[in-house]
Amino acid sequence: MTRALVVYCHPVEESFVAAACDRVLAGLSAGGAEVRFTDLHAAGFDPGFTARDHANHLVAGTDPSLESYAEDLQWCDTLVVVYPTWWSGQPAMLKGWIDRVWVNGVAWTLPEGANRLKPGLHNIRRLVAVTTHGSAKWTNMLEGEAGKRTITRSLRTMCHPRSRTTWLAMYGIDTSTAAQRAAFLDRVERGLTRIA
């Protein structure tokens, strides 16, 4: 059975991203996955990477206030992040979750004398991003797709060596039609059912 962690990040309950998240959860449920769900805004997650966080960066272990987030990350075999793309990347709260939860002793270790991180999330075999973009696909490509690279390259390197990524993006959301948005939501639900 798939163990899926869904991390959702959007401040508006009635947003299109919220509708996409509902379809993610419906798809995983239809596929029989066991799901843990984190709504970063509802949880009041603090994304600020403090001086204390920086000082402890190379010390293995998690801030006690973040232990449940780390446990969920180490429990899942499938990580699904649902968020809007703002300024070519993840919103500050989601980026803060990455900065503060994907830490030494959770997502990676740095053995003494080594100059290379050792991945620590071999339990994660699939990463899925469900996101929206105001601009067109070609605009994102010209900008370098920083948000996509964060998921499919940076985070993936801390996961199982054979982990797979799925990128489900609605481009041009600002000028899309109701039919295009409905088709994307259907695609999200079908995709997550297959993954589950």
PASEBA-1860 file (N, C-alpha, C; in nm, 3 decimals):
! residues 196
1> MTRALVVY> 0.083/-0.118/0.000/0.000/0.000/0.000/0.088/0.125/0.000 ~ 0.053/0.220/-0.085/0.125/0.346/-0.093/0.102/0.427/0.033 ~ 0.210/0.482/0.088/0.202/0.573/0.202/0.235/0.713/0.150 ~ 0.132/0.796/0.137/0.149/0.926/0.074/0.138/1.039/0.175 ~ 0.236/1.128/0.173/0.232/1.251/0.249/0.197/1.364/0.152 ~ 0.088/1.433/0.178/0.047/1.547/0.096/0.075/1.674/0.176 ~ 0.159/1.761/0.120/0.191/1.888/0.183/0.130/1.997/0.096 ~ 0.034/2.068/0.155/-0.044/2.168/0.082/-0.008/2.308/0.132
9> CHPVEESF> 0.008/2.402/0.037/0.047/2.538/0.075/-0.027/2.639/-0.010 ~ -0.133/2.696/0.046/-0.202/2.810/-0.016/-0.282/2.880/0.093 ~ -0.276/3.013/0.099/-0.344/3.084/0.207/-0.495/3.099/0.191 ~ -0.548/3.072/0.070/-0.690/3.098/0.043/-0.764/2.965/0.029 ~ -0.864/2.945/0.114/-0.936/2.818/0.117/-1.014/2.791/-0.011 ~ -1.058/2.896/-0.080/-1.140/2.878/-0.201/-1.058/2.886/-0.330 ~ -0.929/2.874/-0.321/-0.843/2.890/-0.440/-0.852/2.769/-0.533 ~ -0.805/2.789/-0.656/-0.796/2.678/-0.751/-0.697/2.574/-0.701
17> VAAACDRV> -0.592/2.617/-0.635/-0.494/2.523/-0.579/-0.561/2.437/-0.471 ~ -0.652/2.494/-0.393/-0.727/2.416/-0.295/-0.812/2.310/-0.365 ~ -0.873/2.347/-0.477/-0.951/2.250/-0.554/-0.861/2.138/-0.607 ~ -0.740/2.175/-0.651/-0.645/2.073/-0.698/-0.605/1.981/-0.584 ~ -0.587/2.037/-0.465/-0.552/1.954/-0.349/-0.664/1.857/-0.316 ~ -0.788/1.903/-0.324/-0.902/1.813/-0.301/-0.898/1.697/-0.399 ~ -0.862/1.724/-0.524/-0.858/1.618/-0.625/-0.739/1.525/-0.602 ~ -0.628/1.579/-0.550/-0.514/1.494/-0.511/-0.559/1.393/-0.407
25> LAGLSAGG> -0.626/1.444/-0.303/-0.671/1.357/-0.194/-0.774/1.256/-0.243 ~ -0.863/1.298/-0.332/-0.963/1.206/-0.388/-0.896/1.097/-0.470 ~ -0.796/1.134/-0.549/-0.726/1.036/-0.632/-0.650/0.935/-0.548 ~ -0.581/0.983/-0.447/-0.507/0.891/-0.359/-0.603/0.798/-0.286 ~ -0.715/0.851/-0.242/-0.815/0.768/-0.173/-0.871/0.662/-0.266 ~ -0.903/0.702/-0.389/-0.956/0.606/-0.487/-0.856/0.496/-0.518 ~ -0.729/0.530/-0.513/-0.624/0.432/-0.540/-0.588/0.346/-0.421 ~ -0.647/0.374/-0.304/-0.624/0.292/-0.186/-0.501/0.329/-0.105
33> AEVRFTDL> -0.448/0.450/-0.125/-0.328/0.490/-0.051/-0.362/0.525/0.094 ~ -0.265/0.504/0.181/-0.272/0.557/0.317/-0.215/0.697/0.311 ~ -0.289/0.796/0.362/-0.253/0.935/0.341/-0.236/1.008/0.474 ~ -0.130/1.087/0.481/-0.113/1.188/0.586/-0.115/1.322/0.516 ~ -0.184/1.418/0.577/-0.206/1.548/0.512/-0.157/1.661/0.601 ~ -0.081/1.753/0.542/-0.032/1.871/0.613/-0.074/1.995/0.535 ~ -0.152/2.080/0.600/-0.189/2.210/0.545/-0.102/2.311/0.619 ~ 0.002/2.361/0.554/0.099/2.446/0.622/0.037/2.574/0.679
41> HAAGFDPG> -0.056/2.635/0.605/-0.118/2.758/0.654/-0.210/2.728/0.772 ~ -0.291/2.623/0.762/-0.381/2.589/0.872/-0.303/2.553/0.998 ~ -0.185/2.491/0.979/-0.102/2.452/1.093/-0.024/2.570/1.152 ~ -0.025/2.683/1.082/0.052/2.798/1.130/0.202/2.773/1.124 ~ 0.245/2.698/1.023/0.387/2.666/1.011/0.470/2.794/1.002 ~ 0.578/2.799/1.079/0.669/2.914/1.077/0.782/2.885/0.979 ~ 0.784/2.954/0.865/0.886/2.925/0.764/1.020/2.992/0.789 ~ 1.028/3.076/0.890/1.149/3.154/0.912/1.268/3.068/0.952
49> FTARDHAN> 1.375/3.076/0.875/1.500/3.007/0.904/1.582/3.101/0.992 ~ 1.583/3.073/1.122/1.639/3.166/1.221/1.790/3.149/1.235 ~ 1.850/3.239/1.314/1.993/3.228/1.345/2.020/3.097/1.419 ~ 1.925/3.055/1.503/1.940/2.928/1.575/1.939/2.811/1.476 ~ 1.845/2.816/1.378/1.842/2.712/1.274/1.975/2.707/1.200 ~ 2.028/2.823/1.167/2.154/2.830/1.094/2.268/2.772/1.178 ~ 2.271/2.807/1.306/2.376/2.758/1.394/2.373/2.606/1.409 ~ 2.252/2.550/1.403/2.235/2.405/1.419/2.233/2.330/1.286
57> HLVAGTDP> 2.260/2.399/1.178/2.247/2.341/1.043/2.321/2.208/1.027 ~ 2.440/2.197/1.080/2.518/2.074/1.064/2.505/1.978/1.182 ~ 2.421/2.013/1.279/2.398/1.926/1.394/2.280/1.836/1.361 ~ 2.299/1.705/1.371/2.191/1.612/1.339/2.078/1.627/1.438 ~ 1.958/1.627/1.386/1.842/1.636/1.473/1.749/1.748/1.432 ~ 1.629/1.741/1.484/1.525/1.833/1.444/1.482/1.919/1.561 ~ 1.449/2.042/1.533/1.386/2.128/1.631/1.263/2.053/1.684 ~ 1.246/2.044/1.816/1.132/1.968/1.870/0.997/2.010/1.814
65> SLESYAED> 0.982/2.137/1.778/0.854/2.183/1.723/0.830/2.130/1.582 ~ 0.933/2.072/1.520/0.921/2.023/1.382/0.924/1.871/1.373 ~ 0.928/1.802/1.486/0.944/1.657/1.485/0.832/1.585/1.411 ~ 0.708/1.631/1.426/0.597/1.562/1.358/0.611/1.574/1.206 ~ 0.659/1.689/1.159/0.680/1.707/1.015/0.789/1.611/0.965 ~ 0.897/1.599/1.043/1.007/1.509/1.006/0.960/1.364/1.008 ~ 0.881/1.326/1.108/0.831/1.188/1.116/0.745/1.154/0.995 ~ 0.659/1.247/0.954/0.576/1.224/0.835/0.663/1.205/0.711
73> LQWCDTLV> 0.768/1.286/0.700/0.857/1.278/0.585/0.930/1.144/0.582 ~ 0.968/1.094/0.698/1.038/0.966/0.705/0.943/0.847/0.696 ~ 0.815/0.869/0.713/0.714/0.763/0.704/0.672/0.733/0.560 ~ 0.662/0.836/0.477/0.600/0.820/0.345/0.693/0.754/0.243 ~ 0.631/0.693/0.141/0.707/0.650/0.024/0.675/0.737/-0.097 ~ 0.570/0.819/-0.083/0.530/0.912/-0.188/0.506/1.048/-0.126 ~ 0.574/1.149/-0.178/0.556/1.286/-0.130/0.487/1.367/-0.238 ~ 0.375/1.430/-0.203/0.300/1.513/-0.297/0.297/1.655/-0.240
81> VVYPTWWS> 0.349/1.750/-0.315/0.342/1.890/-0.274/0.246/1.963/-0.367 ~ 0.154/2.040/-0.307/0.050/2.110/-0.383/0.061/2.258/-0.348 ~ 0.086/2.341/-0.449/0.115/2.482/-0.421/0.105/2.565/-0.548 ~ 0.090/2.697/-0.534/0.099/2.786/-0.650/0.245/2.824/-0.674 ~ 0.282/2.841/-0.798/0.416/2.890/-0.828/0.409/3.043/-0.830 ~ 0.488/3.103/-0.742/0.495/3.249/-0.731/0.639/3.291/-0.752 ~ 0.661/3.389/-0.838/0.797/3.437/-0.868/0.889/3.321/-0.905 ~ 0.837/3.231/-0.987/0.913/3.119/-1.046/0.946/3.007/-0.947
89> GQPAMLKG> 0.894/3.012/-0.827/0.929/2.908/-0.731/0.819/2.880/-0.630 ~ 0.857/2.807/-0.527/0.764/2.771/-0.421/0.734/2.894/-0.334 ~ 0.612/2.902/-0.279/0.581/3.010/-0.184/0.673/3.002/-0.063 ~ 0.691/3.114/0.004/0.784/3.122/0.117/0.756/3.016/0.223 ~ 0.628/2.989/0.250/0.596/2.893/0.355/0.641/2.752/0.317 ~ 0.621/2.713/0.191/0.665/2.581/0.147/0.818/2.575/0.142 ~ 0.880/2.681/0.095/1.027/2.684/0.094/1.082/2.676/0.236 ~ 1.015/2.742/0.330/1.055/2.734/0.469/1.041/2.594/0.526
97> WIDRVWVN> 0.935/2.522/0.483/0.917/2.382/0.524/1.035/2.298/0.475 ~ 1.077/2.322/0.352/1.194/2.250/0.298/1.319/2.287/0.378 ~ 1.341/2.416/0.398/1.461/2.462/0.470/1.468/2.407/0.612 ~ 1.354/2.401/0.681/1.354/2.369/0.823/1.329/2.222/0.854 ~ 1.268/2.147/0.762/1.237/2.006/0.788/1.336/1.912/0.718 ~ 1.383/1.949/0.600/1.480/1.867/0.526/1.620/1.898/0.579 ~ 1.647/1.856/0.702/1.771/1.892/0.770/1.860/1.770/0.794 ~ 1.977/1.797/0.846/2.072/1.693/0.883/2.007/1.598/0.983
105> GVAWTLPE> 2.018/1.470/0.957/1.957/1.369/1.042/1.818/1.331/0.999 ~ 1.760/1.406/0.907/1.628/1.375/0.853/1.642/1.345/0.703 ~ 1.676/1.446/0.626/1.687/1.431/0.480/1.827/1.393/0.435 ~ 1.927/1.418/0.519/2.065/1.392/0.480/2.153/1.386/0.604 ~ 2.273/1.335/0.584/2.377/1.341/0.686/2.507/1.382/0.616 ~ 2.598/1.435/0.695/2.730/1.469/0.644/2.829/1.396/0.733 ~ 2.874/1.276/0.689/2.968/1.199/0.772/3.095/1.279/0.801 ~ 3.151/1.255/0.917/3.272/1.327/0.956/3.383/1.307/0.853
113> GANRLKPG> 3.445/1.415/0.813/3.552/1.410/0.715/3.505/1.409/0.570 ~ 3.374/1.395/0.549/3.320/1.391/0.413/3.293/1.531/0.362 ~ 3.290/1.545/0.232/3.255/1.674/0.173/3.130/1.663/0.087 ~ 3.059/1.553/0.106/2.939/1.528/0.027/2.827/1.476/0.116 ~ 2.708/1.529/0.097/2.593/1.485/0.176/2.555/1.341/0.141 ~ 2.509/1.268/0.241/2.458/1.133/0.220/2.306/1.139/0.232 ~ 2.232/1.104/0.126/2.087/1.112/0.130/2.028/1.028/0.243 ~ 1.921/1.081/0.303/1.861/1.012/0.417/1.716/0.972/0.400
121> LHNIRRLV> 1.657/1.004/0.285/1.515/0.973/0.265/1.496/0.865/0.160 ~ 1.565/0.753/0.179/1.553/0.642/0.083/1.414/0.582/0.083 ~ 1.334/0.615/0.184/1.195/0.567/0.188/1.110/0.631/0.079 ~ 1.149/0.749/0.032/1.068/0.820/-0.069/1.108/0.774/-0.209 ~ 1.013/0.710/-0.276/1.037/0.657/-0.410/0.963/0.735/-0.520 ~ 0.877/0.828/-0.477/0.803/0.908/-0.576/0.780/1.047/-0.519 ~ 0.813/1.149/-0.598/0.783/1.288/-0.565/0.687/1.340/-0.670 ~ 0.581/1.405/-0.624/0.480/1.460/-0.714/0.461/1.607/-0.680
129> AVTTHGSA> 0.465/1.692/-0.780/0.434/1.834/-0.762/0.307/1.865/-0.841 ~ 0.212/1.928/-0.773/0.091/1.977/-0.837/0.092/2.128/-0.815 ~ 0.103/2.203/-0.924/0.122/2.347/-0.910/0.054/2.423/-1.023 ~ 0.041/2.552/-1.002/-0.014/2.642/-1.104/0.088/2.750/-1.135 ~ 0.080/2.799/-1.258/0.167/2.909/-1.304/0.079/3.013/-1.373 ~ 0.102/3.139/-1.345/0.028/3.243/-1.414/0.071/3.255/-1.559 ~ 0.197/3.227/-1.586/0.250/3.244/-1.721/0.248/3.112/-1.799 ~ 0.281/3.123/-1.926/0.281/3.008/-2.015/0.403/2.919/-1.991
137> KWTNMLEG> 0.395/2.796/-2.039/0.506/2.701/-2.025/0.635/2.757/-2.084 ~ 0.628/2.816/-2.204/0.750/2.866/-2.268/0.814/2.978/-2.186 ~ 0.733/3.061/-2.118/0.788/3.166/-2.033/0.865/3.103/-1.917 ~ 0.809/3.000/-1.857/0.875/2.931/-1.747/1.006/2.868/-1.793 ~ 1.005/2.812/-1.913/1.128/2.752/-1.966/1.236/2.859/-1.984 ~ 1.198/2.975/-2.036/1.295/3.083/-2.054/1.350/3.132/-1.921 ~ 1.267/3.126/-1.816/1.309/3.171/-1.683/1.393/3.065/-1.610 ~ 1.400/2.944/-1.665/1.482/2.840/-1.605/1.410/2.741/-1.517
145> EAGKRTIT> 1.279/2.757/-1.499/1.197/2.664/-1.421/1.258/2.630/-1.285 ~ 1.288/2.734/-1.208/1.355/2.716/-1.078/1.273/2.629/-0.983 ~ 1.142/2.650/-0.978/1.058/2.571/-0.889/1.057/2.424/-0.925 ~ 1.052/2.396/-1.053/1.053/2.257/-1.099/1.187/2.192/-1.064 ~ 1.296/2.264/-1.083/1.428/2.209/-1.051/1.442/2.179/-0.902 ~ 1.382/2.262/-0.816/1.388/2.237/-0.672/1.330/2.099/-0.640 ~ 1.217/2.067/-0.701/1.151/1.938/-0.673/1.223/1.824/-0.743 ~ 1.241/1.836/-0.874/1.287/1.722/-0.954/1.437/1.698/-0.948
153> RSLRTMCH> 1.512/1.796/-0.899/1.657/1.777/-0.886/1.702/1.783/-0.741 ~ 1.683/1.897/-0.677/1.737/1.916/-0.542/1.675/1.819/-0.441 ~ 1.543/1.818/-0.428/1.480/1.729/-0.331/1.500/1.582/-0.369 ~ 1.491/1.555/-0.496/1.503/1.415/-0.542/1.637/1.354/-0.502 ~ 1.742/1.433/-0.498/1.874/1.377/-0.465/1.883/1.325/-0.322 ~ 1.792/1.367/-0.236/1.791/1.320/-0.097/1.703/1.196/-0.078 ~ 1.638/1.153/-0.186/1.544/1.040/-0.180/1.609/0.912/-0.233 ~ 1.529/0.808/-0.249/1.578/0.681/-0.301/1.646/0.705/-0.436
161> PRSRTTWL> 1.757/0.636/-0.463/1.828/0.660/-0.590/1.742/0.637/-0.714 ~ 1.640/0.553/-0.702/1.553/0.526/-0.817/1.419/0.598/-0.805 ~ 1.413/0.700/-0.722/1.287/0.772/-0.706/1.248/0.838/-0.838 ~ 1.117/0.848/-0.857/1.063/0.906/-0.979/0.991/1.035/-0.945 ~ 0.985/1.125/-1.040/0.915/1.251/-1.019/0.800/1.264/-1.118 ~ 0.694/1.328/-1.072/0.579/1.359/-1.157/0.550/1.508/-1.142 ~ 0.545/1.577/-1.252/0.522/1.721/-1.253/0.387/1.748/-1.318 ~ 0.289/1.790/-1.237/0.155/1.822/-1.287/0.133/1.971/-1.271
169> AMYGIDTS> 0.148/2.045/-1.379/0.142/2.191/-1.372/0.035/2.245/-1.465 ~ -0.040/2.340/-1.413/-0.138/2.414/-1.493/-0.073/2.547/-1.528 ~ -0.030/2.558/-1.653/0.033/2.681/-1.700/-0.074/2.778/-1.752 ~ -0.044/2.907/-1.745/-0.137/3.007/-1.797/-0.268/3.013/-1.721 ~ -0.263/2.987/-1.591/-0.387/2.984/-1.511/-0.461/3.117/-1.517 ~ -0.388/3.227/-1.529/-0.452/3.360/-1.528/-0.542/3.383/-1.648 ~ -0.514/3.317/-1.758/-0.594/3.337/-1.880/-0.665/3.209/-1.923 ~ -0.669/3.109/-1.838/-0.730/2.980/-1.874/-0.882/2.987/-1.872
177> TAAQRAAF> -0.942/2.894/-1.942/-1.089/2.885/-1.945/-1.136/2.788/-1.837 ~ -1.265/2.792/-1.808/-1.323/2.699/-1.711/-1.301/2.555/-1.757 ~ -1.312/2.531/-1.887/-1.294/2.396/-1.940/-1.149/2.349/-1.921 ~ -1.053/2.437/-1.943/-0.912/2.402/-1.923/-0.883/2.371/-1.777 ~ -0.941/2.451/-1.688/-0.919/2.426/-1.545/-0.983/2.294/-1.502 ~ -1.102/2.267/-1.552/-1.170/2.140/-1.518/-1.090/2.022/-1.571 ~ -1.035/2.035/-1.691/-0.956/1.926/-1.749/-0.830/1.900/-1.667 ~ -0.768/2.007/-1.617/-0.649/1.989/-1.535/-0.685/1.917/-1.404
185> LDRVERGL> -0.794/1.956/-1.340/-0.834/1.890/-1.216/-0.861/1.742/-1.239 ~ -0.924/1.709/-1.351/-0.948/1.567/-1.384/-0.816/1.493/-1.404 ~ -0.723/1.559/-1.470/-0.590/1.499/-1.493/-0.517/1.473/-1.362 ~ -0.527/1.567/-1.269/-0.465/1.550/-1.138/-0.524/1.429/-1.066 ~ -0.654/1.420/-1.061/-0.717/1.309/-0.989/-0.682/1.174/-1.052 ~ -0.689/1.166/-1.184/-0.652/1.041/-1.253/-0.506/1.005/-1.226 ~ -0.418/1.104/-1.234/-0.275/1.079/-1.213/-0.246/1.028/-1.074 ~ -0.310/1.085/-0.972/-0.285/1.042/-0.835/-0.347/0.906/-0.805
193> TRIA> -0.458/0.875/-0.872/-0.515/0.740/-0.857/-0.420/0.637/-0.910 ~ -0.359/0.665/-1.025/-0.262/0.571/-1.083/-0.139/0.556/-0.992 ~ -0.092/0.666/-0.938/0.027/0.663/-0.852/0.001/0.585/-0.724 ~ -0.121/0.599/-0.669/-0.157/0.529/-0.545/-0.156/0.379/-0.567
END
